[in-house]
């Protein structure tokens, strides 16, 4: 099946060239690929006992619970206690690269099942076998399609082509994962009661269901924000530290890929029904059991490929391991050669970031790179820049109403991606700074323009909602060395783009500081909401507004940002507002990801 010995499951990735992983909306239209995928995923989830390394349960458990070693990946020899350290690399420079061999492992096992299934087809043998060879894990491009297709989030049963060439109806393994019974005892609370994974669950009872309609509303409401954040991340961040993770960086006003990723987890897992209630995607310890996790992380991996192409030569920078993980020693430097445990690349060694930069050597690619392989890095950069402009480069002035969750307005896009989209002459951003573990649970800082509804359940759906910063907090910190090392005072920053919301709500096309500063002072509000939907207060919260001049230089691939200006007076004096003393505003130096204190503007 997979490359296996009596001791190690060596991760090679899927075999058979490097075909592109497909976006899920395109993938479900490919009958052969989709039919094989559904059957292979069913086999992954049911064929092997939960203690076998290539079982769905064991692979998903790498991300957290049940807190056991995967396939014999050892702990450091200097480990002196029995505490499970886990493999977690969240809020670390290794976040994007650690998840790359993780998805490779999933894809490898999935394809091996697909090949076995393809061999059983009684019609069109060669084409089914070829389809299995080309099969790769699809991705959900949440920056383009805010809502996944019904085949992912609402269809409990699904039609596929069976082994005799006829349409058959089967249970949909993308909708839920059914846990082996009895449920693993390390699962706590509702997770020990629910027989399947759930998204935005309706109760903590065993008969709880998903709430797909609420999920679609939440995702659609935030679609434009995810698209703008993704565009800024890809086009305005050029250091690995600022791109890779949520740990406090002295960076520009753009989110990291991990911050955007956290918001997707939060919105799928959150609920508005009951205290201390949230779905599997909302808890890092059990998130990977939800099949949507792999669609999500395949797109996170795609963002890594796109960003790397736009920043040739920039790869994993060094960081501090803190208390380490189950296999990374504490207080050591981590970087390109740090083993990405527990992902074996031989019987005795693990993959490292230095060995996974080129996905064509790992058995896959992405559609944006079609016909670009082997070309000069600068040519690839220009080609990918044009595609990023076409995909995500929406003009702030197109937002007179919420966009379609599927495709941005064609009027807002350059004809061929060669010209940056019109982002206005000023870029307005809210910087949100918090202590990550202050509430002991995941939470969102929600921004509004206008009044705030009294009912917290309406906050993420109301007309006044303009965006949020999401903190995905591991509530099992005692079982996560990486989480524990961050400490109670760990501070993180996130950003919400404001320009399109200001234009939409004010009905003015001006983004000039003279207009916007007063408008935000009078209309900007914020609230803190836990993942279970309940309101909260956050002593560490600081919301600060920045404005950055934008120019469009001849030959530039993207809008060019100048020196950002901090407008502390907009939020100063309010709970959670700026802590800057009264007086002059400040210029803060900013050139695509680099920042520092500039001159005071009186």
C-alpha positions in Angstrom: 0.0 0.0 0.0 2.3 2.9 1.2 6.0 2.6 1.7 5.9 0.7 5.0 8.2 -1.5 7.0 7.7 -3.1 10.4 8.8 0.1 12.1 8.2 3.3 10.0 5.6 4.7 7.6 8.0 6.7 5.3 6.3 9.8 3.9 7.0 10.0 0.2 3.9 11.9 -0.9 1.6 10.8 -3.7 3.3 8.9 -6.6 3.0 9.6 -10.3 4.6 12.9 -11.3 3.4 16.2 -9.9 -0.1 17.0 -11.1 -1.9 20.0 -9.6 -4.1 19.8 -6.6 -7.5 21.1 -7.6 -9.8 23.7 -6.0 -12.7 21.9 -4.5 -15.3 23.6 -6.8 -13.4 22.3 -9.8 -12.6 18.9 -8.1 -16.3 17.9 -7.5 -16.9 18.4 -11.3 -14.3 15.7 -12.1 -16.4 12.6 -11.8 -13.6 10.1 -11.8 -11.4 12.0 -9.3 -14.3 12.8 -7.0 -15.7 9.3 -7.1 -12.3 7.8 -6.2 -11.7 10.5 -3.5 -15.0 9.8 -1.8 -14.4 6.0 -1.7 -10.7 6.4 -0.7 -11.7 8.8 2.1 -14.3 6.2 3.3 -11.6 3.6 3.3 -9.2 5.8 5.2 -11.9 6.4 7.9 -13.0 2.8 8.2 -10.5 0.2 6.9 -7.9 0.2 9.6 -8.1 0.0 13.4 -7.4 3.3 15.2 -4.0 2.2 16.5 -2.6 1.7 13.0 -0.3 4.6 11.8 -2.0 5.0 8.4 -5.5 5.0 9.9 -7.5 8.2 9.6 -7.7 8.3 13.4 -3.9 8.1 13.9 -3.1 10.6 11.2 -5.7 13.1 12.6 -4.4 12.5 16.1 -0.9 13.9 15.1 -2.4 17.4 15.5 -3.4 16.8 19.2 -5.5 14.3 20.9 -5.1 11.5 21.9 -1.7 12.7 22.8 0.4 9.7 21.9 3.5 9.3 19.8 2.8 8.7 16.1 4.6 5.8 14.4 7.4 5.7 17.0 8.6 9.3 16.7 10.8 9.5 19.8 10.9 12.2 22.5 14.2 14.0 23.1 16.7 12.1 25.1 16.9 14.9 27.7 13.2 14.7 28.5 12.9 14.4 32.2 9.1 14.2 32.9 6.2 12.2 31.6 4.3 15.2 30.3 3.2 14.8 26.6 4.8 17.6 24.6 2.9 17.2 21.4 4.0 18.1 17.9 2.4 21.5 17.8 4.2 24.3 15.9 1.5 26.9 16.0 2.7 30.5 16.6 6.1 29.3 15.3 8.3 30.0 12.2 7.7 26.3 11.4 3.9 26.6 11.2 3.6 26.6 7.4 6.3 24.0 6.7 5.3 21.6 9.4 1.9 21.3 7.9 3.3 20.5 4.4 4.5 16.9 5.1 1.3 16.5 7.2 -0.9 17.1 4.1 1.6 15.0 2.1 1.0 12.1 4.5 -2.7 12.4 4.2 -2.5 12.6 0.4 -0.2 9.6 0.2 -2.5 7.3 2.1 -5.5 8.6 0.3 -4.0 7.9 -3.1 -2.9 4.4 -2.0 -6.6 3.6 -1.2 -7.7 5.2 -4.5 -5.3 3.0 -6.5 -6.7 -0.1 -4.9 -10.2 1.0 -5.6 -9.5 1.9 -9.2 -8.2 -1.6 -9.8 -11.6 -3.0 -9.0 -13.5 -1.1 -11.7 -15.0 -3.4 -14.3 -15.3 -0.7 -16.9 -12.9 1.8 -18.5 -10.0 0.3 -16.5 -7.1 2.4 -17.9 -8.9 5.7 -17.3 -9.8 4.9 -13.7 -6.2 3.8 -13.0 -4.9 6.9 -14.6 -7.3 9.0 -12.5 -6.0 7.4 -9.3 -2.4 8.1 -10.3 -3.3 11.8 -10.9 -5.5 12.1 -7.7 -4.3 14.7 -5.2 -5.8 16.2 -2.1 -8.1 19.1 -3.2 -8.0 22.5 -1.6 -10.7 25.0 -0.6 -9.7 28.5 -1.7 -11.5 30.4 1.0 -10.3 33.7 -0.4 -12.1 33.1 -3.7 -15.0 30.9 -2.6 -16.2 32.0 0.9 -18.5 29.0 1.2 -17.4 25.4 0.3 -19.7 23.5 -2.1 -22.7 21.5 -0.7 -20.7 18.3 -1.2 -18.5 19.5 1.7 -20.8 21.2 4.2 -24.4 20.1 3.7 -24.9 16.8 1.7 -25.0 13.8 4.1 -25.2 11.5 1.1 -23.6 11.9 -2.3 -23.8 10.4 -5.8 -20.6 8.9 -7.3 -19.7 6.5 -10.1 -19.4 3.0 -8.6 -17.0 0.2 -9.6 -19.5 -1.1 -12.2 -19.7 2.3 -14.0 -23.2 3.2 -12.6 -24.2 6.1 -10.3 -24.6 5.0 -6.7 -25.5 6.9 -3.5 -23.1 6.6 -0.6 -22.7 8.3 2.8 -20.6 11.4 2.4 -17.2 11.1 4.3 -16.5 14.8 3.7 -19.6 15.8 5.8 -18.6 14.0 9.0 -16.0 11.6 10.4 -17.5 8.9 12.6 -15.3 8.1 15.6 -14.4 4.6 16.5 -16.5 3.4 19.4 -16.0 3.7 22.3 -14.7 7.2 21.9 -11.1 7.8 22.9 -11.1 8.5 26.7 -8.8 11.5 26.3 -11.6 13.4 24.5 -13.3 15.6 27.0 -16.7 17.3 27.4 -18.9 17.1 24.4 -16.1 15.7 22.3 -16.5 12.5 24.4 -20.2 12.5 23.6 -20.6 13.3 19.9 -20.2 10.2 17.7 -19.1 12.3 14.7 -17.3 15.6 14.0 -19.6 18.7 14.1 -19.4 22.2 12.6 -21.2 24.9 14.6 -22.9 22.3 16.8 -26.5 22.8 18.0 -26.0 21.3 21.5 -23.6 19.2 23.7 -25.9 16.2 23.5 -25.1 13.0 21.6 -27.9 13.8 19.0 -26.5 17.3 18.3 -26.3 18.3 14.6 -24.4 20.8 12.5 -25.8 24.2 11.7 -24.8 24.5 8.0 -27.1 27.4 7.3 -25.5 29.5 10.1 -22.1 28.4 8.9 -22.8 29.6 5.3 -24.1 32.9 6.6 -21.0 33.4 8.8 -18.6 32.5 6.0 -20.3 34.6 3.4 -20.5 37.7 5.7 -16.7 37.6 6.1 -15.8 36.6 2.6 -14.6 40.1 1.4 -12.5 40.4 4.6 -10.7 37.1 3.9 -10.1 38.1 0.3 -8.6 41.5 1.2 -6.5 40.0 4.0 -5.2 37.3 1.7 -4.3 39.9 -1.0 -2.4 42.0 1.5 -0.6 39.0 3.0 0.6 37.9 -0.4 1.5 41.3 -1.7 2.7 43.4 1.3 4.5 40.9 3.6 8.0 40.0 2.6 9.7 38.5 5.7 9.3 34.9 6.8 8.6 35.9 10.4 5.7 38.2 9.4 4.3 35.7 6.9 4.6 32.5 8.8 2.9 32.9 12.2 1.0 34.9 14.7 3.8 35.5 17.3 4.2 39.2 18.0 6.2 40.8 15.1 7.1 44.4 14.7 5.6 44.2 11.2 3.4 46.1 8.7 -0.3 46.2 8.8 -1.0 42.8 7.2 -1.9 39.4 8.7 0.2 36.3 8.6 -1.0 33.2 6.9 -1.5 31.6 10.3 -3.8 34.5 11.4 -6.0 34.1 8.3 -6.0 30.3 8.9 -7.1 30.8 12.5 -10.2 32.8 11.4 -11.3 29.9 9.2 -11.0 27.4 12.1 -12.9 29.8 14.4 -15.8 30.4 12.1 -16.3 26.7 11.3 -16.0 25.7 14.9 -17.8 28.5 16.8 -21.4 28.4 17.9 -24.0 30.8 19.3 -26.0 28.3 21.2 -24.5 27.4 24.6 -21.7 28.3 27.0 -18.4 26.3 26.5 -19.7 24.8 23.3 -17.9 24.7 20.0 -17.2 22.2 17.2 -14.1 20.2 16.4 -12.5 22.8 14.0 -12.5 25.2 16.9 -10.2 23.2 19.1 -6.6 22.4 17.8 -6.6 19.2 19.8 -9.3 17.6 17.7 -9.5 19.9 14.6 -7.8 17.4 12.2 -10.6 14.9 12.7 -12.9 17.1 10.6 -12.4 16.2 6.9 -12.6 19.9 6.1 -9.3 20.4 7.9 -7.4 18.9 5.0 -9.2 21.0 2.4 -8.3 24.0 4.5 -4.7 23.1 5.1 -4.1 22.2 1.5 -5.0 25.9 0.7 -2.7 27.1 3.5 0.0 25.1 1.8 -1.0 26.7 -1.6 -0.6 30.1 0.1 2.9 29.1 1.1 3.7 28.2 -2.6 2.2 31.5 -3.9 4.0 33.6 -1.3 7.3 31.8 -1.9 7.1 32.4 -5.6 6.5 36.2 -4.9 9.4 36.3 -2.6 12.1 34.1 -4.2 15.0 33.3 -1.9 13.0 33.9 1.3 12.4 30.8 3.3 12.3 29.7 6.9 14.0 32.1 9.3 15.4 31.2 12.7 13.3 31.2 15.8 13.3 30.0 19.4 11.9 26.6 20.4 11.0 27.8 23.9 9.9 24.7 25.9 10.1 22.7 22.6 7.6 20.0 21.5 7.6 16.3 22.1 10.5 16.0 19.7 12.1 19.4 19.6 14.4 20.2 22.5 13.5 23.3 24.7 15.5 26.5 24.4 17.1 25.6 21.1 17.2 27.5 17.8 14.8 26.2 15.2 15.0 26.9 11.4 15.3 25.3 8.0 17.1 22.1 9.3 14.9 21.5 12.3 13.2 18.0 12.0 9.5 18.3 11.2 8.5 15.6 13.5 6.8 13.1 13.4 7.0 13.0 9.6 9.6 10.4 8.6 11.4 10.7 5.3 13.4 7.6 5.9 13.6 4.8 8.5 15.7 7.0 10.7 15.2 10.7 9.8 12.5 13.3 9.5 11.6 15.8 6.8 12.9 19.3 7.4 11.9 22.7 5.9 15.1 22.7 3.8 13.9 19.6 1.9 10.3 20.6 1.1 10.5 24.0 -0.7 9.9 22.5 -4.2 6.5 20.8 -4.3 7.3 19.1 -7.7 9.8 16.9 -5.8 7.0 16.1 -3.3 4.5 14.8 -5.9 2.2 17.8 -6.5 1.8 21.3 -7.7 -1.0 24.0 -7.9 -2.9 25.3 -11.0 -1.3 28.7 -10.8 2.1 27.1 -11.6 1.0 25.3 -14.8 3.5 25.8 -17.5 5.8 27.7 -15.1 7.9 24.9 -13.9 11.6 25.2 -14.7 11.4 28.9 -15.6 13.5 31.7 -14.0 12.4 32.7 -10.5 11.8 36.3 -11.6 9.6 35.1 -14.5 7.6 33.0 -12.1 7.3 35.9 -9.7 5.8 38.1 -12.4 3.4 35.4 -13.6 2.2 34.6 -10.1 1.8 38.3 -9.3 -0.5 38.7 -12.3 -2.6 35.7 -11.2 -2.8 37.0 -7.6 -4.0 40.3 -8.9 -6.7 38.5 -11.0 -7.8 36.2 -8.2 -7.8 38.5 -5.2 -7.0 42.0 -6.3 -10.4 43.5 -5.7 -10.7 47.3 -5.7 -11.9 48.9 -2.5 -14.3 50.9 -4.6 -16.3 47.9 -5.8 -17.7 47.2 -2.4 -21.1 49.0 -2.6 -22.7 45.8 -1.4 -21.3 42.5 -0.1 -19.6 40.5 -2.9 -20.6 37.1 -4.2 -18.9 34.4 -2.2 -17.8 32.8 -5.4 -16.2 35.3 -7.7 -15.2 39.0 -7.3 -16.8 41.6 -9.5 -15.1 41.5 -12.9 -15.3 45.3 -13.0 -12.9 45.5 -10.1 -10.2 43.4 -11.7 -7.4 44.4 -14.1 -7.9 42.8 -17.6 -4.8 40.5 -17.3 -3.5 41.0 -13.8 -0.6 43.1 -15.1 -1.9 46.3 -13.4 -2.5 46.4 -9.6 -6.1 46.9 -8.6 -7.3 50.3 -7.3 -6.8 50.2 -3.6 -7.3 54.0 -3.2 -4.6 56.5 -2.1 -4.8 55.5 1.6 -4.8 52.1 3.2 -6.7 52.0 6.5 -6.1 49.2 9.0 -7.1 48.4 12.6 -4.3 46.8 14.6 -5.6 44.5 17.3 -3.2 43.5 20.1 -4.2 41.0 22.8 -2.8 38.6 25.4 -3.6 35.3 23.7 -4.3 33.2 26.8 -6.1 35.9 28.9 -9.5 34.3 28.5 -8.3 30.7 28.5 -10.3 30.0 25.4 -10.6 31.0 21.7 -12.1 34.4 21.1 -12.7 37.1 18.5 -12.4 40.9 18.6 -15.2 42.1 16.4 -15.3 45.6 14.8 -18.4 47.5 13.8 -19.2 50.7 12.0 -22.3 52.1 13.6 -24.4 50.7 16.4 -23.7 47.4 18.1 -26.6 44.9 18.5 -27.5 44.0 22.1 -27.7 40.3 21.2 -24.2 38.9 20.8 -25.5 36.2 18.5 -26.1 38.9 15.9 -22.6 40.5 16.1 -20.9 38.5 13.3 -24.0 38.7 11.1 -25.3 42.3 11.6 -25.1 45.0 9.0 -22.6 47.0 11.1 -20.1 44.1 11.3 -16.9 45.0 9.3 -14.4 42.3 10.3 -12.7 40.6 13.2 -9.4 39.4 14.6 -9.6 35.7 15.7 -7.5 34.1 18.4 -7.4 30.3 18.2 -6.4 29.2 21.7 -5.4 25.7 22.7 -7.4 24.9 25.9 -5.2 21.9 26.5 -2.0 23.9 27.1 -0.7 21.4 29.7 -0.4 18.8 27.0 1.3 21.1 24.5 4.9 22.2 25.2 4.8 24.7 22.5 1.7 26.3 23.8 3.0 26.3 27.4 6.2 28.0 26.5 4.3 31.0 25.2 3.3 31.9 28.7 0.3 33.7 30.1 1.6 37.0 28.8 2.1 35.9 25.2 1.0 38.8 23.0 -0.3 38.5 19.5 -1.3 41.1 16.9 -3.8 40.9 14.1 -5.2 43.3 11.5 -8.5 44.1 9.9 -8.6 46.0 6.6 -11.0 49.0 6.8 -11.0 50.7 3.5 -13.7 48.8 1.7 -15.9 48.9 4.8 -15.5 52.7 5.2 -16.6 53.3 1.6 -19.5 50.9 1.9 -20.8 52.2 5.2 -20.1 55.9 4.8 -21.3 56.1 1.1 -18.3 58.3 0.5 -15.4 57.5 -1.9 -12.9 59.5 0.1 -10.3 57.7 2.1 -8.4 60.9 3.0 -7.3 61.2 6.6 -9.3 64.4 7.0 -12.5 62.6 6.4 -11.7 59.1 7.7 -10.2 60.0 11.1 -13.4 61.8 12.2 -15.6 59.2 10.7 -13.9 56.3 12.6 -13.8 58.4 15.8 -17.6 58.7 15.6 -18.5 55.3 14.3 -15.9 52.6 15.0 -16.8 50.2 17.9 -15.6 46.8 19.0 -16.6 43.9 21.2 -14.9 40.7 22.4 -16.8 37.4 21.8 -15.8 33.9 22.9 -16.0 31.0 20.5 -19.2 29.8 22.3 -20.9 33.1 21.3 -20.8 34.7 24.8 -19.5 38.2 25.3 -16.3 38.9 27.2 -14.0 41.7 28.4 -10.3 41.7 27.6 -8.0 43.9 29.8 -5.1 43.4 27.4 -7.0 44.6 24.3 -5.6 47.5 22.4 -7.1 48.7 19.1 -5.0 51.2 17.1 -5.8 52.6 13.7 -3.1 53.1 11.0 -3.3 54.9 7.7 -0.7 54.2 5.0 -0.3 56.2 1.7 -0.6 54.0 -1.4 1.0 54.7 -4.8 1.0 53.0 -8.1 4.4 53.1 -9.6 5.2 52.3 -13.2 6.1 48.7 -13.6 5.2 47.8 -10.0 3.5 44.4 -9.6 1.4 45.6 -6.6 0.3 48.8 -4.9 3.2 50.4 -3.1 2.9 51.4 0.5 4.6 54.4 2.0 5.2 55.3 5.6 2.2 54.4 7.8 0.8 56.9 10.2 -0.6 55.9 13.6 -3.9 57.5 14.5 -4.1 56.9 18.3 -6.7 59.6 18.9 -9.4 57.6 17.1 -9.6 54.9 19.8 -7.8 56.6 22.7 -9.8 57.0 25.9 -12.1 54.0 25.3 -11.8 50.5 26.9 -9.5 48.6 24.6 -8.4 51.7 22.8 -5.0 53.1 22.2 -2.7 53.4 25.2 -0.6 56.0 23.4 -0.5 59.3 25.5 -2.5 62.2 24.1 -0.8 64.6 21.7 0.6 64.2 18.3 0.0 61.4 15.9 3.1 59.4 14.7 4.6 58.3 11.5 5.8 54.7 11.8 8.3 53.5 9.1 6.9 50.8 6.9 8.2 49.2 3.7 6.5 45.9 2.9 6.8 44.2 6.3 9.5 46.3 8.0 8.5 48.7 10.7 9.9 50.9 13.3 9.3 54.3 15.0 9.5 57.3 12.8 9.2 61.0 13.4 6.4 62.6 15.4 3.9 64.6 13.4 2.6 67.7 15.2 
